[in-house]
Amino acid sequence: MKAIGANDGRVFFLPQNNKNPVMWAPMFIENWAQIKRVLSSRKAPFVGKLSPNGIWGVRELNLYGRDKKKHKHTRT
């Protein structure tokens, strides 16, 4: 995670990575439009999980590979 943060990585994990690679290719093909949308709309670094149902759990990271803090806006 630290290397991803330090190098502005944009990474998608396959949560079921113990499955045969023959099963991974269809996931990428079926979700390619959604992958491109995330790549163009999210600032690096980030990690996301890719499942047969699409992308879920995209987490934006800081330079140290930790979740980026969300700044709370206060009203004045």
VOGU-3710 file (C-alpha; in Angstrom, 3 decimals, decimal comma):
1> mkaigandgr> 0,000/0,000/0,000  2,863/2,345/0,811  4,420/1,773/-2,635  1,063/2,460/-4,313  0,694/5,726/-2,397  4,263/6,857/-2,950  4,124/6,176/-6,686  0,630/7,492/-7,529  -0,570/3,980/-8,285  -4,022/3,187/-9,615
11> vfflpqnnkn> -4,603/-0,449/-8,705  -7,531/-2,835/-8,974  -7,459/-5,981/-6,853  -9,320/-9,165/-7,595  -10,743/-10,329/-4,258  -10,939/-13,913/-5,500  -7,346/-13,985/-6,747  -6,968/-17,703/-6,099  -9,221/-18,439/-9,069  -7,905/-19,451/-12,459
21> pvmwapmfie> -6,764/-16,517/-14,674  -9,196/-17,770/-17,325  -11,932/-16,445/-15,009  -10,246/-13,027/-14,569  -10,266/-11,994/-18,228  -14,077/-11,940/-18,531  -14,275/-9,756/-15,376  -11,995/-7,176/-16,965  -13,776/-7,313/-20,317  -17,282/-7,077/-18,820
31> nwaqikrvls> -16,311/-4,173/-16,564  -13,948/-2,301/-18,920  -16,270/0,728/-19,287  -16,554/1,036/-15,501  -12,773/0,617/-15,091  -12,125/3,426/-17,589  -14,663/5,636/-15,812  -12,912/5,144/-12,454  -9,479/5,705/-14,009  -10,599/9,007/-15,533
41> srkapfvgkl> -12,584/10,282/-12,550  -10,373/9,369/-9,585  -7,114/11,046/-8,737  -4,183/8,727/-8,034  -3,265/7,050/-5,798  -6,153/4,680/-5,218  -7,037/1,014/-4,917  -10,282/-0,644/-5,890  -11,693/-4,130/-5,882  -13,018/-5,728/-9,036
51> spngiwgvre> -15,674/-8,408/-8,788  -17,882/-10,126/-11,360  -20,534/-7,516/-10,475  -18,267/-4,538/-11,100  -15,971/-2,249/-9,171  -16,607/-1,644/-5,498  -14,691/-0,296/-2,567  -12,461/2,286/-4,303  -10,211/3,837/-1,640  -8,216/6,992/-2,222
61> lnlygrdkkk> -4,789/6,854/-0,583  -2,277/9,389/0,677  1,466/9,290/-0,048  1,968/6,793/2,796  -0,587/4,278/1,493  -3,197/5,104/4,138  -6,782/6,124/3,469  -6,950/9,754/2,469  -8,641/11,852/5,151  -11,851/13,538/4,162
71> hkhtrt> -11,929/17,184/5,155  -15,087/18,288/6,889  -16,502/21,553/5,713  -17,763/23,906/8,369  -20,378/26,547/7,849  -19,692/30,103/8,865
//
